[in-house]
Amino acid sequence: MLVYRLSGTLDDEDLTAALWEAGADGLEERQGFVRAYFAVQMPLDHLPELTGGEWLTEPERDWQADWKLGLKPVRAGRVTVVPSWLVQEVEPGQLTLIIEPGMAFGTGHHATTRMAIEALSSLELRGRRVLDVGSGSGVLAIAASLLGAERALGLDIDPLTIPVAFENAELNGFTRTASGLKSREGGLLDFAQGTLEGESYEEQERYGALVANLYAELHDLLAADYREAMQAGAPLILTGILEGKLELVREALEREGFTGVQERLDGEWALVTAINGPR
Ligand SMILES: C[S@@+](CC[C@H](N)C(=O)[O-])C[C@H]1O[C@@H](n2cnc3c(N)ncnc32)[C@H](O)[C@@H]1O
């Protein structure tokens, strides 16, 4: 990589104009110097005429490697979400959930996903069936399963998310079976395209916990469906809610007979938990 370095700042319009005119691909200011980047293919005996600085040849920068170096494991309660190359950094006693950052449909790096995993982590999920509405990458259903859920189902209206969620589950040691996925400990996990809308459930089909990372207006619309899909006394975890829209969710939950409504904030994002009331 060819760099022309001279003292100055990017506020100096004459200087930056001269560098752009000379054919620079990019400019950067670092420690009192302006650095102009030029295409490597430029013949060294035909360098643009510039004065006041010096030409440097520097090794190519691996932007992807730099980006990877900046990533850290995300600790969320008993679970740590990591990219595959940081698995050895998970502290002993933490459950490892591998999701490659940068991929679509939700990683542990968003405040809402992290808060939802923390809330799941505070529950005793062993022996429970968990429903994840809007499963995206599958991160929350996988977390529920790693936390001991007997069975977890992720539903998403976007069909593109389903194969991605399956792949992520496999990355976490789940194996495919004729009816979904199975964890190393024998927990069952599945993903399907769909949503909750006006469906009715037999008592034995109802879920022992429900998590949904959607948005406030949708929680308002789906509140009655959440209640129908859940056993009485089961915990509900809702996030994807902007702080300013909390009232909408609060009112919807009270209207439908949820009790013990609690809220948590992380920046502009809120997480709401509640308990399904008696039928
Ligand atoms: C913010 S992402 C959450 C992904 C993941 N659960 C997480 O926590 O990182 C929301 C997901 O909900 C899905 N979605 C949106 N509306 C939905 C609906 N009505 N029913 C089911 N899924 C829905 C979207 O396709 C998207 O994958």
PDBQT file of the ligand as one rigid body, heavy atoms in Angstrom, charges set to zero:
ROOT
HETATM    1  C1  LIG A 301     -35.201  -8.181  16.099  1.00  0.00    +0.000 C 
HETATM    2  S1  LIG A 301     -35.259  -9.745  15.279  1.00  0.00    +0.000 S 
HETATM    3  C2  LIG A 301     -34.959 -10.778  16.677  1.00  0.00    +0.000 C 
HETATM    4  C3  LIG A 301     -34.049 -11.920  16.369  1.00  0.00    +0.000 C 
HETATM    5  C4  LIG A 301     -33.628 -12.752  17.574  1.00  0.00    +0.000 C 
HETATM    6  N1  LIG A 301     -34.765 -13.362  18.233  1.00  0.00    +0.000 N 
HETATM    7  C5  LIG A 301     -32.856 -11.921  18.587  1.00  0.00    +0.000 C 
HETATM    8  O1  LIG A 301     -33.347 -11.715  19.691  1.00  0.00    +0.000 OA
HETATM    9  O2  LIG A 301     -31.731 -11.489  18.277  1.00  0.00    +0.000 OA
HETATM   10  C6  LIG A 301     -37.006  -9.917  14.965  1.00  0.00    +0.000 C 
HETATM   11  C7  LIG A 301     -37.406 -11.119  14.142  1.00  0.00    +0.000 C 
HETATM   12  O3  LIG A 301     -38.824 -11.216  14.206  1.00  0.00    +0.000 OA
HETATM   13  C8  LIG A 301     -39.345 -11.616  12.951  1.00  0.00    +0.000 C 
HETATM   14  N2  LIG A 301     -40.758 -11.185  12.909  1.00  0.00    +0.000 N 
HETATM   15  C9  LIG A 301     -41.250  -9.956  12.624  1.00  0.00    +0.000 A 
HETATM   16  N3  LIG A 301     -42.602  -9.957  12.741  1.00  0.00    +0.000 NA
HETATM   17  C10 LIG A 301     -42.966 -11.202  13.144  1.00  0.00    +0.000 A 
HETATM   18  C11 LIG A 301     -44.203 -11.829  13.441  1.00  0.00    +0.000 A 
HETATM   19  N4  LIG A 301     -45.351 -11.164  13.366  1.00  0.00    +0.000 N 
HETATM   20  N5  LIG A 301     -44.198 -13.125  13.818  1.00  0.00    +0.000 NA
HETATM   21  C12 LIG A 301     -43.046 -13.821  13.879  1.00  0.00    +0.000 A 
HETATM   22  N6  LIG A 301     -41.845 -13.284  13.589  1.00  0.00    +0.000 NA
HETATM   23  C13 LIG A 301     -41.794 -11.992  13.244  1.00  0.00    +0.000 A 
HETATM   24  C14 LIG A 301     -38.419 -10.975  11.949  1.00  0.00    +0.000 C 
HETATM   25  O4  LIG A 301     -38.453 -11.677  10.732  1.00  0.00    +0.000 OA
HETATM   26  C15 LIG A 301     -37.061 -11.048  12.676  1.00  0.00    +0.000 C 
HETATM   27  O5  LIG A 301     -36.350 -12.212  12.304  1.00  0.00    +0.000 OA
ENDROOT
TORSDOF 0
